[in-house]
Amino acid sequence: MTDIVVKAAYGSVVEDEGMLFVGFAEGEDEEENYALFRQQVGGGPVWFEVGDETFGAEDALQSVVIGPKGLEIVIAPGRRAAFGFAGTVAVRIGPGCEDAEPALAALREMLGPIWTDAR
């Protein structure tokens, strides 16, 4: 069972001030749920947050699997407190998710060895 679910309507890839941001959001409103991955353009640790910056941490990802329904993210046990003790996050990516493919391609590059494609 998944602890947190984001039903993505939009994907995005933004490079700003030397940082790469890859995100998935339920909508355009700031109040809507989202999942965000952030890393320096040259590489380094990945910051991951869900819904609010207070629910995020660096090096929090144990694994990320892309499957038929979207992303299945497992939070590293030592980082779960930062996510309200959630162990898993699902990002549901349906066929209507705008800009999903560019976001997934950028995320695959960002995550490297913890990324698994199970589609």
Backbone hydrogen bonds, N-H to C=O, Kabsch-Sander energy under -0.5 kcal/mol:
donor,donor_aa,acceptor,acceptor_aa,energy
3,D,88,T,-0.5
4,I,88,T,-1.4
6,V,90,A,-2.9
8,A,6,V,-1.0
8,A,92,R,-1.9
9,A,25,A,-3.2
10,Y,25,A,-2.0
11,G,98,E,-2.9
12,S,23,G,-2.2
14,V,21,F,-2.7
16,D,14,V,-0.5
16,D,19,M,-2.6
19,M,16,D,-1.8
20,L,39,Q,-3.5
21,F,14,V,-3.3
21,F,19,M,-0.5
22,V,37,F,-2.6
23,G,12,S,-2.2
24,F,35,A,-2.3
25,A,10,Y,-2.4
26,E,33,N,-2.7
32,E,29,D,-1.8
35,A,24,F,-2.5
36,L,49,E,-2.7
37,F,22,V,-3.0
38,R,47,W,-2.5
39,Q,20,L,-2.0
41,V,18,G,-2.6
43,G,40,Q,-2.1
47,W,38,R,-3.1
48,F,57,A,-2.2
49,E,36,L,-2.3
50,V,52,D,-0.5
50,V,55,F,-2.1
51,G,34,Y,-1.9
55,F,52,D,-2.0
56,G,54,T,-0.7
57,A,48,F,-2.0
59,D,46,V,-2.2
60,A,46,V,-0.6
60,A,57,A,-0.6
62,Q,74,V,-3.1
63,S,74,V,-1.4
64,V,114,I,-2.5
65,V,72,E,-2.3
66,I,116,T,-2.8
67,G,65,V,-0.6
67,G,70,G,-2.9
70,G,67,G,-0.9
71,L,91,V,-2.3
72,E,65,V,-2.5
73,I,71,L,-0.5
73,I,89,V,-3.3
74,V,63,S,-2.8
75,I,73,I,-0.5
75,I,87,G,-2.6
76,A,60,A,-3.3
79,R,76,A,-2.3
80,R,76,A,-0.6
80,R,77,P,-1.0
82,A,79,R,-1.1
83,F,80,R,-1.4
84,G,81,A,-1.4
85,F,80,R,-2.6
86,A,80,R,-0.6
86,A,83,F,-1.1
89,V,73,I,-2.4
90,A,4,I,-2.9
91,V,71,L,-2.4
92,R,6,V,-2.7
92,R,90,A,-0.7
93,I,69,K,-2.0
93,I,91,V,-0.5
94,G,8,A,-0.6
94,G,92,R,-0.6
97,C,94,G,-1.8
98,E,9,A,-2.5
98,E,96,G,-0.6
100,A,97,C,-1.2
103,A,99,D,-1.4
104,L,100,A,-2.7
105,A,101,E,-2.5
106,A,102,P,-2.2
107,L,103,A,-2.2
108,R,104,L,-2.4
109,E,105,A,-1.7
110,M,106,A,-2.2
111,L,107,L,-2.7
112,G,108,R,-1.6
114,I,111,L,-1.8
115,W,112,G,-1.8
116,T,64,V,-2.2
118,A,66,I,-3.2
118,A,116,T,-0.7
